[in-house]
Amino acid sequence: MRIGILASTQKPMKELERRTSLLSRLVAGRARLDIIPSDCPLKELQTREDHRIATPFMVEAAKREEGRYGAYIIGCLGDAGLNELRHATSTPVIPPSRSTYMMAATMFGRIVVLANNQEGAELRKSIFREMGIDQSLSQVIVTNRTPLDYVHTPDEALKRVEALLAEREDMNASAVIPTCASLGVLLEEKGIQNISGMRVVNPLRIAVRIAEVICTS
């Protein structure tokens, strides 16, 4: 069975192939993982308006590929287009961040979330409130980095994230969750599992595991 990650933005074929190769390593069994390209004109998603623009392109891709995949994973860690996708397709749609927040709140108690900007930080806080687990959210830390920073200057961007977390002494958390897909891919590529004494809980990894269970059950 196949797992399809719905790309939220346009990406060069070389980058799609790199991500497919990295994320395919997370599949433990026989399922095959593909990244389904998007025709969205945006190169990155930074705002709610960007999410709104990207959603119909993901919906179109999901409809086009209907029946070819056992599960879809939203390729945006803001879970863009979740409701629209679930209405548009009978294929199970996995929201990587929401799935991870609930699991991490249960397993780790207190959580730190990384967001690219302030608008992204507010979105993550609203999701925690919506899910009724806001008491588990220690902090949302704004990195002031963009998805493309993690692609074009990965080492510099990652050092910035590590420095931000090292500076905070009041986090009182056991786990840190990246909420940018490009950062999630980079952390998998570097094999980083802990930052500043906190466990890295990567929504991409969690979503792939959930999708695999769906596809093989």
Buried (B, 14 or more C-beta within 10 A) or exposed (E): BBBBBBBBBBBEEEBBEBBBEBBBEBBEEEBBBBBBBBEBEBEBBBBBEBBEBBBBBBBBBBEEBEEEBBBBBBBBBBBBBBEBBBEBBEBBBBBBBBBBBBBBBEEBBBBBBBBBBEBBBEBBBEBBEEEEBEEBBBBBBBBEBBBBBBBEEBEEBBEBBEEBBEEBEEBEBBBBBBBBBBBBBBBBBEEBEEBBEBBBBBBBBBBBBBBBEBBEE
